[in-house]
Amino acid sequence: MKEKKLSEFMGVRESIRVLDATLRDGGLVNNFYFTDEFVKALYETNIKAGVDYMELGYKASKEIFSTDEFGTWKFCDDEDILRVIGENSEKKIKLAVMADVGRCDYKTDIEDRANSPVDLIRVATYVHQMPGAIDIIEDAKKKGYEVSCNIMAISTAQESDVKVALEMLGNSSVDVIYIVDSFGALYPEQIARIADLYLEYGEKYNKQIGMHAHNNQQLAFANTLEACGDGVDFLDGTYNGMGRGAGNCSIENLIGCLKNPKYSIYPVIKFIEKYMIPLRESGVVWGYDMQYLLTGILNQHPRTAISYTKDNRKDLVKYYDELTQQE
Protein backbone atom coordinates (compact mmCIF):
# COMPACT_ATOMS: atom_id res chain seq x y z
CA MET A 1 0.00 0.00 0.00
CA LYS A 2 1.53 3.31 -1.00
CA GLU A 3 2.24 5.92 1.66
CA LYS A 4 -0.03 8.93 1.50
CA LYS A 5 1.66 12.29 1.17
CA LEU A 6 0.47 15.59 2.59
CA SER A 7 0.63 17.01 -0.92
CA GLU A 8 -2.21 14.67 -1.91
CA PHE A 9 -4.51 16.90 0.13
CA MET A 10 -2.71 20.24 0.38
CA GLY A 11 -1.72 20.58 -3.25
CA VAL A 12 -3.54 20.55 -6.58
CA ARG A 13 -3.85 17.30 -8.51
CA GLU A 14 -4.95 18.27 -11.98
CA SER A 15 -6.13 14.74 -12.78
CA ILE A 16 -9.01 14.88 -10.27
CA ARG A 17 -12.51 15.04 -11.73
CA VAL A 18 -15.67 15.74 -9.70
CA LEU A 19 -18.97 14.26 -10.91
CA ASP A 20 -22.34 15.47 -9.66
CA ALA A 21 -24.78 12.55 -9.38
CA THR A 22 -27.65 14.47 -7.75
CA LEU A 23 -30.23 13.88 -10.48
CA ARG A 24 -29.38 10.22 -10.93
CA ASP A 25 -28.81 8.94 -7.40
CA GLY A 26 -31.09 11.59 -5.92
CA GLY A 27 -33.74 10.67 -8.44
CA LEU A 28 -34.06 7.30 -6.73
CA VAL A 29 -35.59 9.19 -3.79
CA ASN A 30 -38.34 11.06 -5.67
CA ASN A 31 -38.83 8.86 -8.77
CA PHE A 32 -36.90 11.42 -10.84
CA TYR A 33 -39.54 14.13 -10.56
CA PHE A 34 -37.37 17.25 -10.68
CA THR A 35 -38.71 20.48 -12.10
CA ASP A 36 -37.10 21.94 -15.20
CA GLU A 37 -36.14 24.94 -13.09
CA PHE A 38 -34.31 22.72 -10.60
CA VAL A 39 -32.39 20.88 -13.34
CA LYS A 40 -31.43 24.07 -15.18
CA ALA A 41 -30.30 25.74 -11.95
CA LEU A 42 -28.28 22.66 -10.97
CA TYR A 43 -26.62 22.63 -14.38
CA GLU A 44 -25.68 26.31 -14.12
CA THR A 45 -24.48 25.85 -10.53
CA ASN A 46 -22.23 22.96 -11.51
CA ILE A 47 -20.62 25.11 -14.19
CA LYS A 48 -20.03 27.98 -11.74
CA ALA A 49 -18.70 25.56 -9.11
CA GLY A 50 -16.20 24.03 -11.54
CA VAL A 51 -17.76 20.55 -11.43
CA ASP A 52 -16.37 18.43 -14.27
CA TYR A 53 -19.29 16.09 -15.03
CA MET A 54 -23.03 16.23 -14.38
CA GLU A 55 -24.93 12.96 -14.38
CA LEU A 56 -28.46 13.64 -15.57
CA GLY A 57 -30.09 10.30 -14.71
CA TYR A 58 -30.65 6.89 -16.26
CA LYS A 59 -31.13 5.65 -19.80
CA ALA A 60 -33.83 3.28 -18.55
CA SER A 61 -35.89 1.05 -20.80
CA LYS A 62 -39.43 2.29 -21.42
CA GLU A 63 -40.39 -1.34 -21.93
CA ILE A 64 -39.47 -2.06 -18.30
CA PHE A 65 -40.21 1.26 -16.58
CA SER A 66 -43.40 3.25 -17.10
CA THR A 67 -43.17 6.90 -18.09
CA ASP A 68 -46.34 7.39 -16.02
CA GLU A 69 -44.55 6.31 -12.83
CA PHE A 70 -41.20 7.99 -13.31
CA GLY A 71 -40.06 11.47 -14.21
CA THR A 72 -38.04 12.67 -17.18
CA TRP A 73 -34.63 11.89 -15.75
CA LYS A 74 -35.27 8.18 -15.43
CA PHE A 75 -35.01 8.08 -19.23
CA CYS A 76 -32.84 11.08 -20.20
CA ASP A 77 -34.09 11.46 -23.77
CA ASP A 78 -31.73 13.68 -25.71
CA GLU A 79 -34.55 16.05 -26.64
CA ASP A 80 -35.40 16.59 -22.96
CA ILE A 81 -31.77 17.29 -22.13
CA LEU A 82 -31.55 19.90 -24.88
CA ARG A 83 -34.94 21.37 -23.97
CA VAL A 84 -33.95 22.00 -20.36
CA ILE A 85 -30.26 22.87 -20.43
CA GLY A 86 -29.82 24.05 -24.00
CA GLU A 87 -27.24 23.07 -26.57
CA ASN A 88 -24.25 23.14 -24.18
CA SER A 89 -22.27 24.30 -27.19
CA GLU A 90 -19.39 25.77 -25.22
CA LYS A 91 -18.97 22.46 -23.34
CA LYS A 92 -18.29 24.09 -19.98
CA ILE A 93 -19.25 20.83 -18.32
CA LYS A 94 -19.53 17.26 -19.55
CA LEU A 95 -22.85 15.44 -19.32
CA ALA A 96 -23.31 11.82 -18.25
CA VAL A 97 -26.10 9.23 -18.11
CA MET A 98 -26.18 5.79 -16.51
CA ALA A 99 -26.98 2.56 -18.36
CA ASP A 100 -27.95 -0.20 -15.94
CA VAL A 101 -27.22 -3.72 -17.19
CA GLY A 102 -30.47 -5.51 -17.96
CA ARG A 103 -32.56 -2.35 -17.52
CA CYS A 104 -31.78 -0.33 -20.63
CA ASP A 105 -32.23 -0.59 -24.39
CA TYR A 106 -28.80 0.78 -25.12
CA LYS A 107 -28.58 -0.30 -28.75
CA THR A 108 -31.58 1.83 -29.70
CA ASP A 109 -31.88 4.44 -26.93
CA ILE A 110 -28.26 5.60 -26.92
CA GLU A 111 -27.63 7.58 -30.09
CA ASP A 112 -24.24 8.14 -31.68
CA ARG A 113 -22.21 10.66 -29.72
CA ALA A 114 -22.17 13.01 -32.70
CA ASN A 115 -25.96 13.36 -32.41
CA SER A 116 -26.25 13.56 -28.62
CA PRO A 117 -25.53 16.17 -25.93
CA VAL A 118 -24.18 13.38 -23.68
CA ASP A 119 -20.43 12.86 -23.27
CA LEU A 120 -20.11 9.97 -20.82
CA ILE A 121 -22.01 6.69 -20.53
CA ARG A 122 -21.78 5.24 -17.02
CA VAL A 123 -22.41 1.49 -17.04
CA ALA A 124 -23.72 0.02 -13.76
CA THR A 125 -23.22 -3.70 -13.19
CA TYR A 126 -22.85 -6.42 -10.61
CA VAL A 127 -19.86 -8.74 -10.81
CA HIS A 128 -21.94 -11.58 -12.25
CA GLN A 129 -23.20 -9.34 -15.08
CA MET A 130 -19.81 -8.46 -16.56
CA PRO A 131 -20.43 -9.87 -20.07
CA GLY A 132 -23.55 -7.70 -20.35
CA ALA A 133 -21.64 -4.68 -19.03
CA ILE A 134 -18.85 -5.12 -21.53
CA ASP A 135 -21.37 -5.34 -24.35
CA ILE A 136 -22.76 -1.92 -23.35
CA ILE A 137 -19.24 -0.53 -22.93
CA GLU A 138 -18.16 -1.58 -26.40
CA ASP A 139 -21.41 -0.35 -27.96
CA ALA A 140 -21.02 3.07 -26.31
CA LYS A 141 -17.35 3.29 -27.22
CA LYS A 142 -18.09 2.53 -30.87
CA LYS A 143 -20.66 5.32 -30.79
CA GLY A 144 -17.95 7.74 -29.67
CA TYR A 145 -18.58 8.17 -25.93
CA GLU A 146 -16.35 8.27 -22.91
CA VAL A 147 -17.33 5.20 -20.86
CA SER A 148 -17.07 4.31 -17.20
CA CYS A 149 -18.15 1.20 -15.30
CA ASN A 150 -19.52 1.04 -11.76
CA ILE A 151 -19.03 -2.39 -10.21
CA MET A 152 -21.80 -2.35 -7.59
CA ALA A 153 -22.03 -4.01 -4.19
CA ILE A 154 -18.38 -5.04 -4.01
CA SER A 155 -18.67 -5.35 -0.23
CA THR A 156 -20.59 -8.60 -0.84
CA ALA A 157 -18.43 -9.91 -3.69
CA GLN A 158 -15.57 -12.39 -3.47
CA GLU A 159 -12.22 -10.70 -4.03
CA SER A 160 -11.34 -13.35 -6.60
CA ASP A 161 -14.49 -12.46 -8.56
CA VAL A 162 -13.70 -8.75 -8.34
CA LYS A 163 -10.23 -9.46 -9.75
CA VAL A 164 -11.74 -11.36 -12.67
CA ALA A 165 -14.12 -8.46 -13.30
CA LEU A 166 -11.23 -5.98 -13.22
CA GLU A 167 -9.28 -8.15 -15.65
CA MET A 168 -12.26 -8.24 -18.00
CA LEU A 169 -12.71 -4.48 -17.78
CA GLY A 170 -9.00 -3.98 -18.27
CA ASN A 171 -9.25 -5.76 -21.59
CA SER A 172 -12.32 -3.73 -22.60
CA SER A 173 -12.58 -0.21 -24.02
CA VAL A 174 -13.77 1.32 -20.74
CA ASP A 175 -12.05 4.55 -19.64
CA VAL A 176 -12.86 4.67 -15.91
CA ILE A 177 -13.54 1.87 -13.41
CA TYR A 178 -15.45 2.82 -10.27
CA ILE A 179 -15.19 1.51 -6.73
CA VAL A 180 -18.81 1.45 -5.48
CA ASP A 181 -19.78 0.99 -1.84
CA SER A 182 -23.44 0.34 -2.62
CA PHE A 183 -24.42 -0.65 0.92
CA GLY A 184 -22.31 1.94 2.75
CA ALA A 185 -20.69 -0.96 4.54
CA LEU A 186 -17.01 -0.26 3.96
CA TYR A 187 -14.52 1.55 6.21
CA PRO A 188 -11.61 3.76 5.13
CA GLU A 189 -8.98 1.10 5.80
CA GLN A 190 -10.90 -1.27 3.52
CA ILE A 191 -11.22 1.43 0.87
CA ALA A 192 -7.44 1.87 1.02
CA ARG A 193 -6.87 -1.80 0.18
CA ILE A 194 -9.58 -1.82 -2.49
CA ALA A 195 -8.20 1.35 -4.06
CA ASP A 196 -4.75 -0.23 -4.23
CA LEU A 197 -6.24 -3.23 -6.04
CA TYR A 198 -8.19 -1.12 -8.54
CA LEU A 199 -5.24 1.20 -9.12
CA GLU A 200 -3.04 -1.82 -9.79
CA TYR A 201 -5.34 -2.86 -12.63
CA GLY A 202 -5.75 0.74 -13.69
CA GLU A 203 -2.01 1.12 -14.10
CA LYS A 204 -1.71 -2.23 -15.86
CA TYR A 205 -4.41 -1.44 -18.42
CA ASN A 206 -4.21 2.37 -18.53
CA LYS A 207 -7.63 2.93 -16.92
CA GLN A 208 -8.64 5.69 -14.54
CA ILE A 209 -10.29 4.84 -11.22
CA GLY A 210 -13.33 6.43 -9.56
CA MET A 211 -15.11 6.34 -6.19
CA HIS A 212 -18.86 6.30 -5.52
CA ALA A 213 -19.74 6.12 -1.82
CA HIS A 214 -22.95 5.76 0.21
CA ASN A 215 -23.43 7.26 3.63
CA ASN A 216 -25.08 4.51 5.70
CA GLN A 217 -22.37 4.76 8.38
CA GLN A 218 -21.65 8.46 7.79
CA LEU A 219 -18.44 7.48 6.01
CA ALA A 220 -19.19 8.52 2.43
CA PHE A 221 -16.96 11.61 2.57
CA ALA A 222 -14.28 9.85 4.62
CA ASN A 223 -14.17 6.95 2.18
CA THR A 224 -14.07 9.29 -0.82
CA LEU A 225 -11.27 11.27 0.78
CA GLU A 226 -9.39 8.04 1.50
CA ALA A 227 -9.73 6.94 -2.11
CA CYS A 228 -8.62 10.35 -3.33
CA GLY A 229 -5.54 10.25 -1.12
CA ASP A 230 -4.72 6.80 -2.47
CA GLY A 231 -4.69 8.13 -6.04
CA VAL A 232 -8.30 7.69 -7.23
CA ASP A 233 -9.14 10.58 -9.56
CA PHE A 234 -12.87 10.43 -10.37
CA LEU A 235 -14.92 11.45 -7.32
CA ASP A 236 -18.72 11.33 -7.13
CA GLY A 237 -20.83 13.61 -4.97
CA THR A 238 -24.37 14.93 -4.70
CA TYR A 239 -25.78 18.19 -3.38
CA ASN A 240 -26.61 17.84 0.31
CA GLY A 241 -25.70 14.16 -0.13
CA MET A 242 -29.04 13.48 -1.86
CA GLY A 243 -29.25 9.85 -2.93
CA ARG A 244 -30.88 6.51 -2.38
CA GLY A 245 -31.49 5.78 1.30
CA ALA A 246 -28.71 7.27 3.39
CA GLY A 247 -27.47 9.24 0.42
CA ASN A 248 -24.00 9.87 -0.94
CA CYS A 249 -20.85 11.85 -0.37
CA SER A 250 -21.97 15.48 -0.32
CA ILE A 251 -20.52 17.58 -3.08
CA GLU A 252 -20.13 20.50 -0.69
CA ASN A 253 -17.66 18.38 1.28
CA LEU A 254 -15.69 17.62 -1.87
CA ILE A 255 -15.65 21.16 -3.21
CA GLY A 256 -14.76 22.47 0.23
CA CYS A 257 -11.86 20.04 0.52
CA LEU A 258 -10.23 20.16 -2.91
CA LYS A 259 -7.63 22.89 -3.19
CA ASN A 260 -7.79 23.41 -6.94
CA PRO A 261 -8.94 27.05 -7.38
CA LYS A 262 -11.12 25.99 -10.32
CA TYR A 263 -13.61 24.65 -7.75
CA SER A 264 -15.83 27.20 -5.97
CA ILE A 265 -18.09 26.41 -3.02
CA TYR A 266 -20.08 29.68 -3.05
CA PRO A 267 -22.48 28.69 -5.86
CA VAL A 268 -22.91 25.30 -4.18
CA ILE A 269 -24.03 26.99 -0.96
CA LYS A 270 -26.44 29.22 -2.89
CA PHE A 271 -28.01 26.23 -4.66
CA ILE A 272 -28.42 24.28 -1.43
CA GLU A 273 -30.12 27.23 0.23
CA LYS A 274 -32.45 27.94 -2.69
CA TYR A 275 -33.27 24.42 -3.85
CA MET A 276 -32.08 21.58 -1.60
CA ILE A 277 -33.42 22.87 1.72
CA PRO A 278 -36.90 23.54 0.24
CA LEU A 279 -36.80 20.10 -1.38
CA ARG A 280 -36.30 18.51 2.04
CA GLU A 281 -38.98 20.73 3.54
CA SER A 282 -41.41 19.58 0.84
CA GLY A 283 -41.21 16.06 2.25
CA VAL A 284 -38.53 14.41 0.13
CA VAL A 285 -36.56 12.21 2.53
CA TRP A 286 -32.95 11.06 2.29
CA GLY A 287 -29.83 10.94 4.41
CA TYR A 288 -28.24 9.16 7.36
CA ASP A 289 -30.51 7.62 9.95
CA MET A 290 -30.32 4.69 12.34
CA GLN A 291 -32.05 2.21 10.04
CA TYR A 292 -29.43 2.84 7.35
CA LEU A 293 -26.64 2.52 9.89
CA LEU A 294 -27.93 -0.94 10.76
CA THR A 295 -27.98 -2.18 7.15
CA GLY A 296 -24.51 -0.68 6.66
CA ILE A 297 -23.08 -2.44 9.71
CA LEU A 298 -24.65 -5.71 8.58
CA ASN A 299 -23.56 -5.22 4.95
CA GLN A 300 -27.11 -5.59 3.68
CA HIS A 301 -28.94 -3.87 0.83
CA PRO A 302 -30.79 -0.80 2.22
CA ARG A 303 -34.13 -1.74 0.62
CA THR A 304 -35.57 -2.81 3.98
CA ALA A 305 -34.37 0.42 5.59
CA ILE A 306 -36.00 2.39 2.77
CA SER A 307 -39.28 0.56 3.47
CA TYR A 308 -38.84 1.21 7.19
CA THR A 309 -38.49 4.92 6.44
CA LYS A 310 -41.48 5.06 4.11
CA ASP A 311 -43.63 3.26 6.69
CA ASN A 312 -42.57 5.81 9.33
CA ARG A 313 -41.56 3.02 11.68
CA LYS A 314 -39.91 3.82 15.02
CA ASP A 315 -39.29 0.28 16.32
CA LEU A 316 -35.54 0.11 15.79
CA VAL A 317 -34.97 -2.87 18.08
CA LYS A 318 -37.59 -4.95 16.29
CA TYR A 319 -36.14 -3.89 12.94
CA TYR A 320 -32.63 -4.89 14.06
CA ASP A 321 -33.99 -8.28 15.17
CA GLU A 322 -35.56 -8.69 11.72
CA LEU A 323 -32.26 -7.90 10.02
CA THR A 324 -30.20 -10.25 12.15
CA GLN A 325 -32.68 -13.13 11.81
CA GLN A 326 -32.41 -13.15 8.03
CA GLU A 327 -30.70 -16.22 6.63
N, C-alpha and C positions, 0 to 999 in steps of 0.2 A: 504494500500500500504506500503510495507516494506521500511524502511529508507535505503538509499544507504550509504555504508561505503567507506572511502577512500581506504581501503585495496582491494576493488573490482577492483580498477584500478591500484594501486601501487604495489600490491602483485602478487603472482602467484596462479592462480586457476587451479589445475591440471585437472579438469573436462572439461575445454574448449577444443573444437575441431574446427579447421578451415577447411572448405571445399572450394576447388577451383572449380568454376562453369564456367570457361572461355569457354571451348569447348561447353558446353551445352547451356548456355544463350547467349554466344557470337556467337555460331553457328546460332542463329536466325537472325543475322545481315548479314552473308555471305553464307547462305544456307548450312552451315557445310562443306564448302570447305577449310579445313586446310591441308597444306602439311604434309607428314609424318615427315619431319624434324621438323616442328613446334611442332607437338604433342609429339614427342620424347623429344625435348628440354624442353617443358613445364613439362613433366613428371619428367625429371631429376632435373629441377629447383625446383619443388614442394618438392621433396625429400630433396634437399639441404636446402631449406627454412624451413623445418620442418612441412609443411602442412600435415594435418592428412588424408584428403580424397581428391581425384581428381575425379570430375564428367566428364565422357568422352563424354556424349551426351545422346540421346534418344534411347529407344528400340521401334522405330516407326514401324507401320505396313507397310509392302511392298505392301499390298493390297490397302492401302489408299494413301501412298506417293510413288512417283516414284523414283527409284534409278537413273534415268536419270536427275532428277531435283535437287536432294539433294546429298550432299557428304556423305562420309563414316560414319561420326559421328552422322548422323540422325538415324542410324540403329544399330550401335555398335555391329556388329557381333563379337562373341568371337574370331574368327580366325583373324579378322582385329586387334583387341586389342593385341593379342599375336604377330602378325606380326610386329607391330609398336613398342611396348614397351617391348616385350620379356615376359619371363615367370613370372617375378615379384616374383621369388621364395623366396626371403628373406623377402618379405612383408614389405618393408620400408614405404609404403604408401598404404592405402586402396583405392580401385577403386569403383566408383559408376556409375550407369546409371539411367535415369528417364523413368518411365512408365506412360504415360499420359492416364487417363481414357477415353475409347472410341476410342483411337488412337493407340493401341498396341495389338499385338497378344501374350499376356503374357504366355498363357498356352503352346504354342509351341515354341515361340522365346526366352523365358528365360529358360535356361537349369538348371539342378540341380547345386547347388553351388559347389559340389565336382568336377564338370566337367567344371567350368567356372573360368576365372580370376577375375570376379566381386565379390565384397564383400557386397555392399549395393545397394538395389533397392529403389529408391526414387519415390514414387507414387504421382502424381500431380492430384488434383481434385478440383472441385467446391463443395460448400456445398450441392447442390442438387444431386450430384453424389456419395454420400457417400456409398451406397450399392455396387456400382461398384468398388469404391476404396478399400473397405474392402475385396472384393473378390480377388483383386490383392494382397493385403497385406497378406492374409492367404495363397494364392498360393505360394508367394515368401518365406514366413516363413517356410512352409512345405518343400520347396526346400533347406532350410538351410541358407538363407540370413539374414543379418541385413536389417531392413526395416524402412523407414521414410515416412511421409506423409505431403505433402505441401497443405494446404488448401488455394487456391488462391482467390484473389479479396475479401478479408474479409472487405475491406473498403466499399463495397457495400452490404454486407450481414447483415441481422438482427441479433442482438446479441443473441436473443433466438435461432435462427437457428444455430449459431456458437456453442452455448452451447450444443445443441443436437448432433452436429457433434463431439464435443470433448468427449461427453459421449459415443458415438458409437466407437470412436477411443480408448477411455480408455478401453473399453471392448474387443478390438481386440488385435492382437498379435504385433501391431506396436511398434517399439522401440523409435522413435523420432517423435514428432509432430511439424511442422514448422508454425510460424507466417509468412505470405507472404503479403507484401504490393505491390501487382501486379501493381497498377496504380501510385505508388509513391505519394499517396495522404495523407498519414498519417504524423502526427507531433510527436516529441518525447514524449510529455505529453500523447498522445493517445497510443503510443507504451507502455508506462509505465503501463497504465491500462489494455491493452490487454495482456501484459506479465504476469501481476498478475493473470489474468483469466486463461491463459494457464498453468501457473505454479501451480495454484490451482488444476487443473485436472491432471497435471503431477505428483504432489505429491500424489494425491488420488489413481492414477492407476500405479504409478511407471514408468512413461514415462519421457524421456528427451525432452527438448524443444529447438527448433532452430529458427533462424531469417534469412529471405531472403528479402532484401530490394531493391527497385528501386529508381533511382536518379532523378526523374522528377523535384523535388523541391530542389535538391542538399542537400538532407537530408538522403541519404542512409547510409553514415558512421555514422552520428549523431544518426539515429534510431537504427543502429546495436549496437553502443556503449551504448545507453540507454538500449536496451534489455540485453546486456551483464551485465551491472551494476545491472539490476533487477534480475539476476540469470539465464538467458538463456545461455546455454552452447554451442550449435552448431551454428557456425557463418559462413555464406556464403560470399564469395568475388570473384571477378574476376580481372585479371590483367588489369591495366589501366581502371578498371570499365567496361570492354567490356561486352555488353549485349543488349538485345532488347531495341530499342528506346534510352531512356536516360541512359541506362546502369544500373549497379549495384554498390554496395559498393566495392570500390577498395581494392584489397587484400594487396596492399602496405600500405594503411591506417591501416588495421588490424594488419599486421605483425609489422608495426612501433609502434603500440600502446601497443600490448600485451607484458608483461614484462617477460614471461617465456623464459629463455635463449635457449630453444629448437628451438625457431623461429628465423630466420635470414633474415634480409632484403636485404643483399648484393646480393645474387643470384637473388632476385626479381628485383632489379634495373638493373642487367646485362641483364636479359631476356627482360625487357621492352625496354631497349636501342637497343638490337639486333633484337627483333622480333615485339614488339607491335608498336613502332614508325614507322618502315617501313610498317607495316600493314595499319596504318592510312594513310601514305603517298601514298600507292597504291590505295587509293580511298574507302576503307572500312570505313563507317561512323557510329559512335555511340556517345553517350554522351549527357550531358545536353545541351539544347538549349531552346529558348523561347517557341517554339511550344509544347515541352514536359512539360514545366512549366505550360502552360495553361491547358493541360489535367489533370495534377496533381492537380492544384487548384480546377478544376471542378469535380474531382473524376471520370474521364472518361477513358475508355480504350484508350491507346495511338495509336491505329491503324490509326486514322485519322492524327495524328502527324507524324507517319511513312510515310504515303502517301504524306503529305506535304513536308517532307524532300526529298523523292525520286523525287518528281516533281520539286524540287529546287524553291519552292515558296518563296516569300519575303513579301507577303501581310498579315502581322500578324493581322492587325485590321479586315480585312475581315474574316480571319480564326477564330478569336475570336467571331465575330458575328455569324458565322456558328455554332460554338460550343454552344453558348448560346441560339441559336434559336431551338436547337434540343429538341424534346418533350421527 
